Amino acid sequence: MELISVIVPVYNVEPYVAKCIESIQNQSYQHLEIILVDDGSTDDSGDICDQYASYDDRIKVIHQENAGLSAARNTGIDIANGDYIAFVDSDDYCNSNYLETIKDNLHEDELLGFGFEKTYTNKKITILLNSFYCNNKDEMDEFIIANSKFGGYICNKVFSTKILKQNNILFDKELYYSEDLKFTIDYIKYCNAIRYISFTPYMYRMRKSSVSFNYINKKNSSLLDLLNELINKYNYNEKIVNSLKYTYLLNYYK
């Protein structure tokens, strides 16, 4: 059986982290390790992680000085022992069939994706595409970059640990926005296909205090460099370029 490592970066999420951890613990597929990276929390989040690890030997807790979301994820990648890696944010949670369905669709040389739900205080928005399979390199690039419902998130994908570690693929710690997109672009250089399954096992909680609402915009020159590099690379493809320009403007003016 494939071992799946679930990496959870944790920072000041005391009201939410227990539900997140329990949703991973209670998966129908139980051959997993749970890596909780406490990124210098100043509330009781780190203590809550330790409490769960005290009775579940599948849980590993790393406490580190605050270094940001990308650094916390990178710490998890470094110590992961699984055949595959999934990322869950510590204020989110998953349905019980999340890993079971993923396991049934895993292929080492592919990028596996799926849908999710954005949950707000009083509503939910389903982010879901039709199932598809693509093994054309140019089309893979175009789909990831031009389709923000897929390429712009890390929570709706599963990655081969072998591909990540053999090619030293990590999150860019200088990026405060679109680090997920860059990570995915780096990853698919070494994939033979993208496989997308049409189900929504992941609940993505939208909070005004979350990283998604608090990235640094105009000062984030690393993102602008990345987008300009991609625009130059794909200048022949109007769909990709327009999508990148939109991301550029969204980042600069928001």
Backbone torsions as a table, in degrees:
resi	resn	phi	psi	omega
1	MET	NA	140.4	177.4
2	GLU	-71.0	133.8	172.5
3	LEU	-87.8	127.7	178.9
4	ILE	-108.4	125.0	175.1
5	SER	-94.0	125.4	177.1
6	VAL	-107.9	115.5	-176.2
7	ILE	-99.7	126.3	-177.3
8	VAL	-125.0	104.6	172.8
9	PRO	-74.4	134.2	-173.0
10	VAL	-124.1	125.9	175.0
11	TYR	-152.4	110.3	173.3
12	ASN	50.0	56.2	179.8
13	VAL	-126.3	38.9	-175.5
14	GLU	-50.0	-41.1	-178.2
15	PRO	-72.7	-14.1	-169.5
16	TYR	-118.5	-23.9	-166.4
17	VAL	-66.6	-32.3	179.6
18	ALA	-62.8	-44.4	178.9
19	LYS	-62.9	-39.0	177.8
20	CYS	-60.6	-51.7	-177.6
21	ILE	-61.5	-45.4	-177.7
22	GLU	-64.7	-34.0	179.3
23	SER	-67.3	-28.2	176.4
24	ILE	-81.3	-41.6	177.4
25	GLN	-57.0	-37.4	-170.7
26	ASN	-93.9	24.8	178.0
27	GLN	-68.6	147.1	175.3
28	SER	-66.3	-28.0	174.2
29	TYR	-94.5	117.4	-168.6
30	GLN	-106.0	-0.7	-179.1
31	HIS	-88.0	80.3	-174.0
32	LEU	-148.2	161.2	167.5
33	GLU	-122.5	145.7	-177.9
34	ILE	-116.0	116.7	-177.3
35	ILE	-107.9	110.5	179.9
36	LEU	-101.8	115.5	-178.8
37	VAL	-106.1	101.5	178.2
38	ASP	-78.8	108.4	-173.7
39	ASP	-92.1	58.2	176.1
40	GLY	72.5	37.3	-179.9
41	SER	-58.8	142.6	177.9
42	THR	-104.9	-0.7	173.1
43	ASP	-104.4	-156.1	-176.7
44	ASP	-91.4	14.2	-177.6
45	SER	-58.0	-45.6	-179.4
46	GLY	-62.5	-40.3	178.3
47	ASP	-65.0	-38.2	178.1
48	ILE	-63.1	-41.7	177.0
49	CYS	-59.1	-45.0	-179.9
50	ASP	-62.6	-37.4	179.6
51	GLN	-62.0	-43.2	179.2
52	TYR	-68.4	-37.9	-179.8
53	ALA	-67.7	-23.7	-176.3
54	SER	-67.2	-21.5	-179.3
55	TYR	-123.6	-0.1	179.4
56	ASP	-128.0	105.4	-174.4
57	ASP	-74.9	-1.0	172.6
58	ARG	-79.1	-13.7	-175.1
59	ILE	-95.7	129.1	171.9
60	LYS	-114.7	133.6	178.5
61	VAL	-116.4	127.4	174.7
62	ILE	-114.3	126.5	174.3
63	HIS	-105.3	124.9	179.5
64	GLN	-138.4	161.4	175.1
65	GLU	-65.1	149.9	-177.1
66	ASN	-59.7	122.7	-179.0
67	ALA	-135.5	-0.9	177.1
68	GLY	104.1	164.4	-175.1
69	LEU	-59.8	-46.6	-177.5
70	SER	-62.9	-42.6	179.7
71	ALA	-63.7	-38.9	178.8
72	ALA	-64.5	-43.1	177.2
73	ARG	-63.3	-40.0	179.0
74	ASN	-62.6	-38.6	175.5
75	THR	-59.0	-43.0	178.7
76	GLY	-63.2	-43.6	178.2
77	ILE	-59.6	-41.7	-176.0
78	ASP	-60.5	-37.1	-175.4
79	ILE	-101.6	-0.9	-176.9
80	ALA	-66.0	136.6	177.8
81	ASN	-108.2	-4.6	-175.2
82	GLY	-72.8	163.8	173.1
83	ASP	-73.8	-28.7	-179.7
84	TYR	-135.2	156.7	-178.8
85	ILE	-126.4	132.7	171.6
86	ALA	-121.8	151.1	-179.1
87	PHE	-116.9	129.1	177.3
88	VAL	-127.3	126.6	176.3
89	ASP	-76.0	148.6	-168.0
90	SER	-74.9	-7.9	172.7
91	ASP	-103.6	4.9	178.0
92	ASP	-101.8	177.6	176.6
93	TYR	-155.5	166.9	-172.1
94	CYS	-128.2	152.3	171.3
95	ASN	-71.0	159.6	-174.1
96	SER	-68.1	-19.8	-180.0
97	ASN	-95.9	9.5	-177.4
98	TYR	-52.6	-60.4	-175.6
99	LEU	-76.1	-30.6	178.8
100	GLU	-61.1	-47.0	-179.6
101	THR	-68.2	-39.2	176.8
102	ILE	-60.9	-47.1	-177.9
103	LYS	-56.8	-37.7	-177.8
104	ASP	-71.9	-9.9	-176.6
105	ASN	-122.8	14.7	-176.0
106	LEU	-81.4	137.0	171.7
107	HIS	-140.7	127.7	-168.9
108	GLU	-60.2	-33.2	-175.0
109	ASP	-94.2	16.7	-178.0
110	GLU	-122.5	162.2	167.5
111	LEU	-101.2	122.1	-179.5
112	LEU	-100.7	129.8	177.9
113	GLY	-128.8	166.6	-178.3
114	PHE	-161.3	177.2	-177.3
115	GLY	-88.7	176.3	176.7
116	PHE	-158.4	170.1	177.2
117	GLU	-117.0	129.8	169.7
118	LYS	-84.9	121.5	-177.9
119	THR	-108.8	123.2	176.1
120	TYR	-105.4	-178.5	-178.3
121	THR	-58.6	-41.3	-173.6
122	ASN	-129.2	16.7	178.3
123	LYS	-160.9	165.8	175.3
124	LYS	-129.2	144.5	175.5
125	ILE	-124.5	122.4	-179.3
126	THR	-86.3	126.0	176.8
127	ILE	-106.0	100.3	-170.5
128	LEU	-146.4	137.2	175.8
129	LEU	-115.7	166.2	172.5
130	ASN	-71.3	148.3	177.9
131	SER	-58.3	142.2	178.2
132	PHE	-156.1	166.3	176.3
133	TYR	-140.0	133.4	-178.7
134	CYS	-139.3	127.8	177.1
135	ASN	-125.5	20.7	174.7
136	ASN	-98.7	120.9	-172.7
137	LYS	-58.5	-45.0	-179.5
138	ASP	-63.9	-41.2	179.4
139	GLU	-69.5	-32.5	176.5
140	MET	-62.6	-47.5	177.9
141	ASP	-58.4	-48.4	-177.2
142	GLU	-61.2	-43.6	-176.7
143	PHE	-64.1	-44.9	-177.0
144	ILE	-65.7	-42.3	-174.9
145	ILE	-78.8	-40.8	-172.9
146	ALA	-86.9	-11.0	-178.1
147	ASN	-114.4	94.5	-175.0
148	SER	-65.4	-23.5	178.2
149	LYS	-65.8	-19.6	178.6
150	PHE	-109.6	-58.3	-170.9
151	GLY	-72.0	-22.6	-173.1
152	GLY	-83.9	3.5	-177.3
153	TYR	-131.0	153.8	175.3
154	ILE	-106.7	-20.8	-174.8
155	CYS	-71.5	-14.5	-176.6
156	ASN	-106.2	30.6	-178.9
157	LYS	-143.0	160.0	173.7
158	VAL	-131.1	140.6	-170.8
159	PHE	-122.8	145.5	174.0
160	SER	-74.1	124.0	178.1
161	THR	-62.3	-37.7	179.7
162	LYS	-59.8	-46.6	179.3
163	ILE	-63.7	-43.4	-179.0
164	LEU	-61.3	-48.2	-172.5
165	LYS	-79.5	-36.0	179.0
166	GLN	-65.8	-29.1	-176.3
167	ASN	-109.9	10.1	176.2
168	ASN	51.9	47.3	180.0
169	ILE	-87.7	119.2	-178.9
170	LEU	-135.6	168.7	175.4
171	PHE	-78.6	141.4	-179.9
172	ASP	-77.6	112.6	-176.1
173	LYS	-71.8	-11.4	178.7
174	GLU	-87.2	-11.7	-179.5
175	LEU	-91.0	133.8	176.1
176	TYR	-106.4	-5.7	-179.4
177	TYR	-153.9	141.2	-179.4
178	SER	69.2	18.5	173.3
179	GLU	-64.2	-29.4	176.7
180	ASP	-64.6	-42.5	179.7
181	LEU	-63.1	-46.1	-179.2
182	LYS	-63.4	-42.2	179.0
183	PHE	-59.4	-43.3	-179.7
184	THR	-67.5	-41.1	177.7
185	ILE	-62.0	-42.9	178.1
186	ASP	-62.2	-37.8	-175.9
187	TYR	-69.8	-43.9	-173.2
188	ILE	-71.1	-9.9	173.3
189	LYS	-59.7	-25.6	-174.2
190	TYR	-111.6	12.1	179.8
191	CYS	-104.1	155.6	175.6
192	ASN	-98.5	-14.4	-175.9
193	ALA	-165.1	162.5	168.2
194	ILE	-114.3	131.0	175.4
195	ARG	-121.2	127.1	179.6
196	TYR	-120.8	128.7	178.0
197	ILE	-111.7	135.5	-171.0
198	SER	-88.5	80.8	170.8
199	PHE	-150.5	159.0	-172.2
200	THR	-124.3	83.8	-177.1
201	PRO	-93.0	-4.9	-167.6
202	TYR	-116.0	130.8	179.3
203	MET	-106.1	112.0	-173.8
204	TYR	-99.7	105.3	-173.7
205	ARG	-81.7	126.5	179.4
206	MET	-95.0	117.7	179.2
207	ARG	-131.5	142.7	-179.6
208	LYS	-67.8	-21.7	-179.9
209	SER	-93.4	2.0	-177.5
210	SER	-79.6	167.4	179.7
211	VAL	-58.2	-36.5	-176.9
212	SER	-60.5	-27.5	-178.7
213	PHE	-98.6	2.2	-171.4
214	ASN	-136.0	30.7	177.4
215	TYR	-76.5	156.7	179.1
216	ILE	-87.5	125.0	-169.7
217	ASN	-96.3	-76.3	-171.7
218	LYS	-64.5	-26.3	179.8
219	LYS	-82.8	-6.6	-173.8
220	ASN	-85.0	71.0	-176.2
221	SER	-66.5	-26.9	179.9
222	SER	-62.0	-39.9	178.2
223	LEU	-65.6	-45.3	-178.4
224	LEU	-63.4	-37.6	175.2
225	ASP	-61.9	-43.0	179.8
226	LEU	-62.1	-47.7	-177.5
227	LEU	-64.5	-41.2	177.2
228	ASN	-62.9	-39.6	177.8
229	GLU	-61.3	-43.6	-179.5
230	LEU	-69.6	-37.7	177.8
231	ILE	-60.9	-43.2	178.2
232	ASN	-64.9	-38.4	-178.2
233	LYS	-67.2	-39.1	-173.7
234	TYR	-109.4	32.6	-176.4
235	ASN	-63.2	-16.8	179.0
236	TYR	-82.1	-11.4	-173.7
237	ASN	-114.3	102.4	-174.0
238	GLU	-61.1	-38.1	-177.8
239	LYS	-63.4	-45.1	179.2
240	ILE	-66.0	-45.8	-177.3
241	VAL	-62.0	-43.5	179.0
242	ASN	-62.5	-39.6	177.9
243	SER	-64.2	-42.0	179.8
244	LEU	-67.5	-39.3	178.2
245	LYS	-63.9	-37.9	177.3
246	TYR	-62.9	-44.9	178.2
247	THR	-61.7	-40.7	179.0
248	TYR	-59.5	-50.6	-177.8
249	LEU	-67.0	-39.8	177.9
250	LEU	-59.1	-43.6	-179.0
251	ASN	-67.6	-39.3	-172.0
252	TYR	-76.1	-38.2	-172.3
253	TYR	-99.1	-14.8	-175.7
254	LYS	-69.8	NA	NA
